[in-house]
Amino acid sequence: MPIKRIIEGLNEFHDNYFNTHRELFEHLSHGQSPEVLFITCSDSRIDPCLITQSQPGELFVIRNIGNMIPAFGTPNNGEGAAVEYAVEALGIKKLLYAVIPTVGQ
């Protein structure tokens, strides 16, 4: 995908989607309160909000290679920190751990 297309997409988002949903983004600017922690692969073919039909702010998403969460105590464990933040700071009580096959995989 050319960078030019990405920039055009950002402009389109700002000029249209953002303005159409301004009230939602105003609400989200005051903080987040998702109810679900969604753990999935960082595969570029998977879009958690698209496949769950979720709106911005509804999911707290952790994406990494193989949707793996290293064992507790593993050094440099950003995934563990994200899980802890989701549970402790955001109060999330629901976890969805998704392995999503793609066509031809």
C-alpha distances in whole Angstrom, upper triangle without the diagonal:
4,7,8,7,7,11,12,11,14,16,16,17,20,21,21,21,23,25,26,26,28,31,29,27,31,32,29,30,33,32,31,33,31,33,31,29,27,26,23,21,17,16,12,13,16,16,20,21,19,21,24,24,25,25,24,27,28,26,26,24,24,21,21,21,24,25,28,30,32,36,38,38,36,35,32,31,28,28,32,32,29,32,35,33,32,36,38,36,35,37,35,37,35,32,30,29,27,26,23,23,20,21,22,22
4,5,5,7,9,10,11,13,15,16,17,19,20,21,21,23,25,26,27,28,31,30,28,31,33,30,30,34,33,32,34,33,35,33,32,29,29,26,24,20,19,15,17,20,20,23,23,22,24,27,27,27,26,25,28,30,29,29,26,26,23,24,24,27,27,30,32,34,38,40,40,37,36,33,33,30,30,34,34,31,34,37,35,34,38,40,38,36,39,37,40,37,35,33,32,30,29,27,27,24,25,25,26
4,5,5,6,9,10,11,12,14,15,17,18,20,20,21,23,25,25,26,29,28,25,28,30,28,27,31,30,30,32,31,34,32,31,29,28,26,24,20,20,16,18,20,20,23,23,22,25,27,27,26,25,24,26,28,27,27,25,25,23,23,24,27,27,30,32,34,37,39,39,36,35,31,31,28,29,33,32,29,32,35,33,33,36,38,36,34,37,36,38,37,34,33,32,30,30,28,28,26,27,28,28
4,5,5,6,9,10,11,12,14,15,16,18,19,20,22,23,24,25,29,28,25,28,30,28,28,32,31,31,34,32,35,34,33,31,31,28,27,23,22,19,20,22,21,25,24,23,26,28,27,27,26,25,27,30,29,29,27,28,26,26,27,30,30,33,35,37,41,42,42,40,38,35,35,32,32,36,35,32,35,37,35,35,38,40,38,36,39,38,40,39,37,35,34,32,32,30,30,28,29,30,30
4,5,5,6,9,10,10,12,14,15,16,17,18,20,21,22,24,27,26,24,27,29,27,27,31,30,29,32,30,33,32,31,28,28,26,24,21,20,17,18,20,18,22,21,20,23,25,24,24,23,22,25,27,27,27,25,26,24,25,26,28,28,32,33,36,39,41,42,39,38,35,34,31,31,34,34,31,34,36,34,33,37,39,36,35,38,36,38,36,34,32,32,30,29,27,27,25,26,27,27
4,5,5,6,9,10,10,12,14,15,15,16,19,20,20,21,25,23,21,24,26,24,24,27,27,26,28,27,30,29,27,25,25,23,22,19,18,15,16,18,16,19,19,18,21,23,22,22,21,19,22,24,23,24,22,23,21,22,23,26,26,29,30,33,36,37,38,36,35,31,31,27,27,31,30,27,30,33,30,30,33,35,33,31,34,32,35,33,31,29,29,27,27,25,26,24,25,27,27
4,5,5,6,9,10,11,12,14,15,15,17,19,20,20,24,23,20,23,25,23,23,27,27,26,29,28,31,30,29,28,28,26,25,22,22,18,20,21,19,22,21,21,24,26,24,24,22,20,23,25,25,25,24,25,23,25,26,29,29,31,33,35,39,39,40,38,36,33,32,29,29,33,32,29,32,34,31,31,35,36,33,32,35,34,37,35,33,32,32,30,31,29,30,27,29,30,30
4,5,5,6,9,10,10,12,13,14,16,17,19,20,23,22,20,23,26,24,24,28,28,27,30,29,32,31,31,29,29,28,27,24,23,19,20,22,20,22,21,20,24,25,24,24,22,20,24,26,26,27,25,27,25,27,28,31,30,33,35,37,41,42,43,41,40,36,35,32,32,35,34,31,34,36,34,33,36,38,35,33,37,35,38,36,35,33,33,31,32,29,30,28,29,31,31
4,5,5,6,9,10,10,10,12,14,15,16,17,21,20,18,21,23,21,21,25,25,24,27,26,28,28,27,25,26,24,24,21,20,17,18,18,16,19,17,16,20,22,20,20,18,17,20,22,22,23,22,24,22,24,26,28,27,31,32,35,38,39,40,38,37,34,33,29,29,32,31,28,31,33,31,30,33,35,32,30,33,32,34,32,31,29,29,28,28,26,27,25,26,28,28
4,5,5,6,9,10,10,10,13,15,15,15,19,18,15,18,21,19,18,22,22,22,25,24,27,27,26,25,26,24,24,21,21,18,19,20,17,19,17,17,21,22,20,20,17,16,19,21,21,22,21,23,22,24,26,28,27,30,31,34,37,38,39,37,36,32,31,28,28,31,29,27,29,31,29,28,31,33,30,28,31,30,33,31,30,29,29,28,29,27,29,27,28,30,30
4,5,5,6,8,10,10,11,14,15,15,19,18,16,19,21,20,20,23,24,24,27,27,30,29,29,28,29,28,28,25,25,21,23,23,20,22,20,20,24,25,23,22,20,18,21,24,24,25,24,26,25,28,30,32,31,34,35,37,41,41,42,40,39,36,35,31,31,34,33,30,32,34,32,31,34,36,33,31,34,33,36,34,33,32,33,31,32,30,32,30,31,33,34
4,5,5,6,7,9,10,11,13,14,18,17,16,19,21,20,20,24,24,24,27,26,29,29,29,27,29,27,27,25,24,21,21,22,19,21,19,18,22,23,20,20,18,17,20,22,23,25,24,26,25,28,30,32,31,34,35,38,41,42,43,41,41,37,36,32,32,35,34,31,33,35,32,31,34,36,33,31,34,32,35,33,33,31,32,30,31,29,30,28,29,32,32
4,6,5,5,6,8,10,10,11,15,14,12,15,18,16,17,20,21,20,23,22,25,25,25,24,26,25,25,22,23,20,20,20,17,18,16,16,19,20,18,17,14,13,16,19,20,21,21,23,23,25,28,30,28,31,32,35,38,39,40,39,38,34,33,29,29,32,30,27,29,32,29,27,31,32,29,27,30,29,31,30,29,28,29,28,29,27,29,27,29,31,31
4,6,6,5,7,9,10,10,14,14,11,14,17,15,15,19,20,20,23,23,26,27,27,26,28,27,27,25,26,23,24,23,20,21,18,19,23,23,21,19,16,14,17,20,21,22,22,25,25,28,30,32,31,33,34,37,40,40,41,40,39,35,34,30,30,33,31,28,30,32,29,28,31,33,29,27,31,30,33,31,31,30,31,30,32,30,32,30,32,35,35
4,7,7,6,9,11,11,15,15,14,16,19,18,18,22,23,23,26,26,29,29,30,29,31,30,30,28,28,25,26,25,22,24,21,21,25,25,22,21,18,17,20,23,24,26,26,28,28,31,33,35,34,37,37,40,43,44,45,43,43,39,38,34,34,37,35,32,34,36,33,31,35,36,33,31,34,33,36,34,34,33,34,33,34,32,34,32,34,36,37
4,6,5,6,9,10,13,14,13,15,18,18,18,22,23,23,25,24,27,28,29,28,30,29,29,27,27,24,24,24,21,22,19,18,22,23,19,19,16,16,19,21,23,24,25,28,27,30,33,34,33,36,37,40,43,43,45,43,43,39,38,34,34,36,35,31,33,35,32,31,34,35,33,30,33,31,34,33,32,31,33,31,33,31,32,31,32,35,35
4,6,5,6,8,11,11,10,13,15,15,16,19,20,20,21,21,24,24,25,24,26,26,26,25,25,22,22,21,18,19,15,15,19,19,16,15,12,12,15,17,19,21,21,24,24,28,30,32,30,33,34,37,40,40,42,40,40,37,35,31,31,33,32,28,30,32,29,27,30,32,29,27,29,28,30,29,29,27,29,28,30,27,29,28,30,33,33
4,5,5,6,9,9,7,10,12,12,13,16,17,17,20,20,23,23,24,24,26,26,27,25,26,23,24,23,19,20,16,17,21,20,18,16,13,11,14,17,19,20,21,24,24,27,30,32,30,33,33,36,39,39,40,39,39,35,34,30,30,32,30,27,29,30,27,26,29,30,27,25,27,26,29,28,28,28,29,29,31,29,31,30,32,35,35
4,5,5,9,10,9,11,13,14,14,17,19,20,22,22,25,26,28,27,30,30,31,29,30,27,27,26,23,23,20,20,24,23,20,19,15,14,17,19,22,23,24,27,28,31,34,36,34,37,37,40,43,42,44,43,42,39,37,34,33,35,34,30,32,34,30,29,32,33,30,27,30,29,32,31,32,31,33,32,34,32,35,33,35,38,38
4,6,8,9,10,12,14,15,16,19,20,20,22,22,24,25,27,27,29,29,30,29,29,27,27,25,22,22,18,19,22,21,18,17,14,14,16,18,21,23,24,28,28,32,34,36,33,36,37,40,43,43,45,44,43,40,38,35,34,36,34,31,32,34,31,29,32,33,30,27,30,29,31,30,31,30,32,31,33,31,33,32,34,37,37
4,6,5,7,9,10,11,13,15,16,16,18,18,21,22,24,23,26,27,28,27,28,26,26,24,20,20,16,17,20,19,16,14,11,10,13,15,18,20,21,25,26,29,32,33,31,34,34,37,40,39,41,41,41,37,35,32,31,33,31,28,29,31,27,25,28,29,27,24,26,25,28,27,27,27,29,28,31,29,32,31,33,36,36
4,5,5,6,9,10,10,13,15,16,18,19,22,23,25,25,28,29,30,29,30,28,28,26,22,22,19,20,23,22,19,17,13,12,14,16,19,21,22,26,27,30,33,35,32,35,35,38,40,40,41,41,41,37,35,32,31,33,31,28,29,31,27,26,28,29,26,23,26,26,28,28,29,29,31,31,33,32,34,34,36,39,39
4,6,5,6,9,10,12,14,14,16,17,20,22,24,25,28,29,31,30,31,29,30,27,24,23,19,21,24,22,19,17,13,12,13,15,18,20,22,26,28,31,34,36,33,35,35,38,40,39,41,41,41,38,36,32,31,33,31,28,29,30,26,25,27,28,25,22,24,24,27,26,28,28,30,30,33,32,35,35,37,40,40
4,5,5,6,9,11,12,12,13,14,16,18,20,21,24,25,27,26,28,26,26,24,20,19,16,17,20,18,16,13,9,8,9,11,15,17,19,22,24,28,31,32,29,32,31,34,37,36,38,38,38,35,32,29,28,29,28,24,25,26,23,21,24,25,22,19,21,20,23,23,24,24,27,27,30,29,32,31,34,37,36
4,5,5,6,9,10,11,13,14,17,19,20,21,24,25,26,25,27,25,26,24,20,19,16,18,21,20,17,14,11,8,9,12,15,16,18,21,23,26,30,31,28,31,30,33,36,35,36,36,36,33,31,27,26,28,26,23,24,25,22,21,23,24,21,18,21,21,24,24,24,25,27,27,30,29,32,31,34,37,36
4,5,5,7,10,11,14,16,19,21,22,24,26,28,30,28,30,29,29,27,24,22,19,22,25,23,21,18,14,12,12,15,17,18,21,24,26,29,33,34,31,33,33,35,37,37,38,38,37,34,32,29,28,30,27,24,26,27,23,22,24,25,21,19,22,22,25,25,27,27,30,30,33,32,35,35,38,41,40
4,5,6,8,9,11,13,16,18,20,22,25,26,29,28,30,29,29,27,23,21,18,21,23,21,19,16,13,11,10,12,15,16,19,22,25,28,32,33,30,32,31,34,36,35,36,36,36,33,31,28,27,28,26,23,24,24,21,19,22,22,19,16,19,19,22,22,24,25,27,28,31,31,34,34,37,40,39
4,5,6,6,9,10,14,16,17,19,21,23,25,24,26,25,26,24,20,18,16,19,21,19,18,14,11,8,7,10,12,13,16,19,21,25,28,30,26,28,27,30,32,31,33,33,33,30,28,24,23,25,22,19,21,21,18,16,19,19,16,14,17,17,20,20,21,22,24,25,28,28,31,31,34,37,36
4,6,8,11,13,17,19,20,21,24,25,27,26,28,27,28,26,22,21,19,22,24,22,21,18,14,11,10,14,15,15,18,21,23,26,30,31,28,30,29,31,33,32,33,33,33,30,28,24,24,25,23,20,22,22,18,18,21,20,17,15,18,19,22,23,24,25,27,28,31,31,34,34,37,40,38
4,7,10,13,16,19,20,22,24,26,29,28,30,29,31,28,25,23,21,24,26,24,23,19,16,13,11,14,16,16,19,22,24,27,31,33,29,31,29,32,33,32,33,33,33,30,28,25,25,25,22,20,22,21,18,17,19,19,15,13,16,18,21,22,24,25,28,29,32,32,36,36,39,42,40
4,7,10,13,15,16,18,21,23,25,25,28,27,28,26,22,20,19,22,24,22,21,17,15,12,9,12,13,12,16,18,21,24,28,29,26,27,26,28,29,28,29,30,29,27,25,21,21,22,19,16,18,18,14,13,15,15,11,10,13,14,18,19,20,22,24,26,29,29,33,33,37,39,38
4,6,10,12,12,15,17,20,22,22,25,25,26,23,20,17,16,19,21,18,18,14,12,10,6,8,10,9,12,15,18,22,25,26,23,24,23,25,27,26,27,28,28,25,23,20,19,19,17,14,15,15,12,11,13,13,10,8,11,11,15,15,16,18,20,22,25,26,29,30,34,36,35
4,6,9,11,14,17,20,22,23,25,26,26,23,20,17,16,19,20,17,17,14,12,11,7,7,9,9,12,15,19,22,26,26,23,24,22,25,26,25,27,28,28,26,23,20,19,19,17,14,14,15,12,10,11,12,10,6,8,8,11,12,14,16,19,21,24,25,29,30,33,36,34
4,6,8,10,13,16,19,20,22,23,23,20,17,14,12,16,17,14,14,11,10,9,6,5,5,6,10,13,16,19,23,23,20,21,20,23,24,24,26,26,27,25,22,19,17,18,17,13,13,14,12,9,11,13,11,7,9,7,10,10,11,13,15,17,21,21,25,26,30,33,31
4,7,10,13,16,20,21,23,24,24,20,18,14,14,17,17,13,15,11,12,12,9,7,7,8,11,14,17,20,24,23,19,21,20,23,24,23,26,27,28,26,23,20,18,18,18,14,13,14,13,9,10,13,12,8,8,5,7,7,9,11,14,16,20,21,24,26,29,32,30
4,6,10,13,16,18,20,21,21,17,15,12,12,15,14,11,13,11,12,12,10,7,5,6,8,11,14,17,20,20,16,17,16,20,21,21,24,24,26,24,21,18,15,16,16,13,11,13,13,9,10,13,13,10,10,6,7,5,6,7,10,12,16,17,21,23,26,29,27
4,6,10,13,15,18,19,20,16,14,11,12,15,15,12,15,12,14,13,11,9,6,5,6,8,11,14,17,16,13,14,13,16,18,18,20,21,22,20,17,15,12,12,13,10,8,11,10,7,9,12,12,10,10,7,8,6,5,6,8,11,14,16,19,22,25,28,25
4,6,10,12,14,16,16,12,11,8,10,13,12,10,13,11,13,13,12,10,6,6,5,6,8,11,14,14,10,12,12,16,18,19,21,21,22,21,17,15,12,13,14,11,10,13,13,10,12,16,16,13,14,10,11,9,6,5,6,7,11,12,16,18,21,24,21
4,7,9,12,14,15,12,12,9,12,14,13,12,16,14,16,16,15,14,10,8,6,5,6,8,11,10,6,8,9,13,15,16,19,18,20,18,15,13,9,11,13,10,9,13,14,11,13,17,17,16,16,13,14,11,8,6,5,6,9,11,14,16,20,22,19
4,7,9,11,11,8,9,8,11,13,11,12,15,15,17,17,17,15,12,11,8,6,5,7,8,8,5,8,10,14,16,18,21,19,21,19,16,14,11,14,16,13,13,17,17,15,17,20,21,19,20,16,17,14,11,8,6,5,6,8,11,13,17,18,16
4,5,9,9,7,9,9,13,14,13,14,17,17,19,19,19,18,15,14,10,8,5,5,5,5,4,8,11,14,17,19,22,19,21,19,16,15,12,15,17,15,15,19,19,18,20,23,23,22,23,20,21,18,15,12,10,8,7,8,10,12,15,16,14
4,6,8,7,9,10,13,14,14,16,18,18,19,18,19,19,15,14,10,9,5,5,5,7,7,10,13,15,19,21,23,20,21,18,16,14,12,16,17,15,16,20,19,18,21,24,24,22,24,21,23,20,17,15,13,11,11,11,13,13,16,17,15
4,5,6,9,11,14,14,13,16,18,18,20,20,21,21,17,17,13,12,8,8,7,8,9,13,16,18,22,24,26,23,24,21,20,18,16,20,21,19,20,23,23,22,25,27,27,26,27,24,25,23,19,17,14,12,11,10,10,10,13,14,12
4,5,7,10,13,12,13,16,17,18,19,18,20,20,18,18,14,14,10,11,11,12,13,16,19,21,25,27,29,26,26,24,22,20,18,22,23,20,22,25,24,23,26,29,28,26,28,25,27,24,21,19,17,15,14,12,12,11,14,15,13
4,7,10,12,11,10,14,15,17,18,19,21,20,18,19,15,15,12,13,13,13,14,17,20,23,27,29,31,28,29,27,25,22,21,24,25,22,23,27,26,24,27,30,30,28,29,26,27,24,21,18,17,14,12,10,10,8,10,12,11
4,6,9,8,8,11,12,14,16,16,18,17,14,15,12,12,10,11,12,12,12,15,18,21,24,26,29,27,28,25,23,21,18,22,23,20,20,24,23,21,24,27,27,24,26,22,23,20,18,15,13,10,10,8,9,8,11,14,13
4,6,5,6,9,10,10,12,12,14,14,12,13,10,12,10,13,14,15,13,17,19,22,25,27,29,27,28,26,23,20,18,21,22,19,19,23,22,19,22,25,25,22,24,21,22,19,17,14,14,12,12,10,12,12,15,17,16
4,6,5,6,8,8,10,11,12,11,8,10,8,10,9,12,14,14,12,16,17,21,24,25,27,26,27,25,22,19,17,19,20,16,17,20,19,16,19,22,22,19,20,17,18,15,13,11,11,9,11,10,13,13,16,19,18
4,6,5,5,5,7,8,10,9,8,10,9,12,12,16,18,18,16,19,20,24,27,28,30,29,30,27,24,21,19,22,22,18,18,22,20,17,20,23,22,19,20,17,19,16,15,13,14,13,15,13,16,16,19,22,21
4,6,5,7,9,11,13,12,11,14,12,15,14,17,19,19,17,21,23,26,29,30,33,32,32,30,27,24,22,25,25,21,22,25,24,21,24,27,25,22,24,21,22,19,18,15,16,14,15,13,15,14,16,20,19
4,6,8,11,13,15,13,12,14,13,15,14,17,18,18,16,19,21,25,28,29,32,31,32,30,27,24,22,24,25,22,21,25,24,21,23,27,26,23,24,20,21,18,16,13,13,11,12,10,12,12,14,18,17
4,5,9,12,13,10,9,12,12,15,15,18,20,19,17,20,21,25,27,28,31,30,32,30,27,24,21,23,24,20,20,23,22,19,21,24,24,20,21,17,18,15,14,11,13,11,13,11,14,15,18,21,20
4,7,10,12,10,10,14,14,17,17,21,22,22,20,23,24,28,30,31,34,33,34,32,29,26,24,26,26,22,22,25,24,21,23,26,25,21,22,19,20,17,17,14,16,15,17,15,17,17,19,23,23
4,7,8,6,7,11,11,15,16,20,22,22,19,22,23,27,29,29,32,31,32,30,27,24,22,24,24,20,20,22,21,17,20,23,21,18,19,16,17,15,15,13,16,15,17,16,19,20,22,25,25
4,6,6,8,11,12,16,17,21,24,24,21,24,25,28,31,31,33,33,33,31,28,25,23,25,24,20,21,23,21,18,20,23,21,17,19,17,19,17,17,16,18,18,21,19,22,22,25,28,28
4,6,7,9,11,14,16,20,23,24,21,24,24,27,29,29,31,31,31,28,26,22,21,23,22,18,19,21,18,16,19,21,18,15,18,16,19,17,17,17,19,19,21,21,24,24,26,29,28
4,6,7,10,14,16,20,23,24,21,23,22,25,27,27,29,29,29,27,24,21,19,21,19,16,16,18,15,13,16,17,15,12,14,13,15,15,15,16,18,19,22,21,25,25,28,31,30
4,7,10,13,16,19,22,23,19,22,21,25,27,26,29,29,30,27,24,21,19,20,20,16,16,18,16,12,15,17,15,12,13,11,13,12,13,13,16,16,19,19,23,24,27,30,28
4,6,10,12,16,19,19,16,18,17,21,23,23,26,25,26,24,21,18,16,17,17,13,13,15,13,10,13,16,14,11,13,10,12,10,10,10,12,13,16,16,20,21,25,27,26
4,7,10,14,17,18,14,16,15,18,20,20,22,22,23,20,17,14,12,14,13,9,9,12,10,7,10,13,12,9,11,9,11,10,10,10,12,13,16,17,21,22,26,28,26
4,6,10,13,14,11,13,13,16,19,19,21,20,21,19,16,13,10,13,13,9,10,13,12,9,13,15,15,12,14,12,14,12,10,10,10,11,14,14,18,19,23,25,23
4,7,10,11,8,10,9,13,15,16,18,17,18,15,12,10,7,10,10,7,8,12,11,10,13,15,15,14,16,13,15,14,11,10,10,11,13,14,17,19,23,24,22
4,7,9,6,9,10,13,16,18,20,18,18,16,13,11,9,12,13,10,11,15,15,14,17,19,19,18,19,17,18,16,13,12,10,10,11,12,15,16,20,21,19
4,6,5,7,9,11,15,16,18,16,16,14,12,10,8,12,13,12,13,16,17,16,19,21,21,20,22,20,21,19,16,14,12,12,12,13,15,16,20,21,18
4,5,7,10,11,15,18,19,16,17,15,13,13,11,14,16,15,16,19,20,19,22,24,25,24,25,23,24,22,18,16,13,13,11,13,14,15,18,19,15
4,5,9,11,14,17,19,17,18,17,15,15,12,15,18,16,16,20,21,20,22,25,25,25,25,22,23,20,17,15,11,10,8,10,12,13,17,17,13
4,7,10,13,16,18,16,18,16,13,13,10,12,15,13,13,16,17,16,18,21,22,21,22,19,19,17,13,11,8,8,7,10,12,14,18,19,16
4,6,9,12,15,12,15,14,11,11,8,10,13,13,12,15,17,16,18,20,22,21,22,19,19,17,14,13,9,10,10,13,15,18,21,22,18
4,7,9,11,10,12,12,8,9,6,7,10,10,9,12,14,14,15,17,19,19,19,17,17,16,13,13,10,12,13,16,19,21,25,26,22
4,7,8,6,9,10,7,9,7,7,11,12,11,13,16,16,17,18,20,21,21,20,20,19,16,16,14,16,16,19,22,24,28,28,24
4,6,6,9,11,9,11,10,8,12,13,12,13,16,17,17,18,21,22,21,20,20,20,17,18,15,18,18,22,24,27,30,31,27
4,6,9,11,8,11,10,7,10,12,11,11,14,15,15,16,18,20,19,19,19,19,17,19,17,20,21,25,27,30,33,34,30
4,6,9,8,11,11,9,11,14,13,12,16,18,17,17,20,22,22,21,22,23,20,22,20,23,24,27,30,32,36,36,33
4,7,6,10,10,9,11,14,14,14,17,18,19,19,21,23,23,23,23,23,21,22,20,22,22,26,28,30,33,34,30
4,5,9,11,10,11,14,15,15,17,19,20,20,21,23,24,24,25,26,23,24,22,24,25,28,30,32,35,35,32
4,6,9,9,9,12,14,14,15,18,19,19,20,22,23,23,24,25,22,23,21,23,24,26,28,30,33,34,30
4,5,5,7,9,10,11,13,14,16,16,17,19,20,19,21,21,18,19,18,20,20,23,26,27,31,32,28
4,5,5,6,9,10,10,12,14,15,15,16,18,18,19,20,17,18,17,19,20,22,25,26,30,31,28
4,5,5,6,9,10,11,12,14,15,15,17,15,17,16,14,14,13,15,16,19,22,24,27,28,25
4,5,5,6,9,10,11,12,13,14,15,14,15,16,14,15,14,17,18,21,24,26,30,31,28
4,5,5,6,9,10,10,11,13,14,14,16,17,15,17,16,19,21,23,27,28,32,33,30
4,5,5,6,9,10,10,10,12,11,14,14,12,14,14,16,19,21,24,26,30,31,28
4,5,5,6,8,10,10,11,9,11,11,10,12,12,15,17,20,23,26,29,31,28
4,5,5,6,8,9,10,10,11,13,12,15,15,19,21,24,27,29,33,35,32
4,6,5,5,7,8,9,12,13,13,16,17,19,22,24,28,30,33,35,33
4,6,6,5,6,6,9,10,10,12,14,17,20,22,25,27,31,33,31
4,6,6,5,5,7,9,10,13,15,18,21,24,27,30,33,35,33
4,6,6,8,10,13,14,17,18,22,25,27,31,33,37,39,36
4,6,8,11,14,15,18,20,23,26,28,31,33,37,39,36
4,6,9,11,13,16,18,20,24,25,29,31,35,37,35
4,6,9,12,15,17,20,24,26,29,32,35,38,35
4,6,8,11,14,17,20,22,26,28,32,34,32
4,7,10,13,16,20,22,26,28,32,34,32
4,7,10,13,16,18,22,25,28,31,28
4,6,10,13,15,19,22,25,27,25
4,6,10,12,15,18,21,24,21
4,7,10,13,16,20,22,19
4,6,9,12,16,18,15
4,6,10,13,15,12
4,7,10,12,10
4,7,9,7
4,6,5
4,6
4
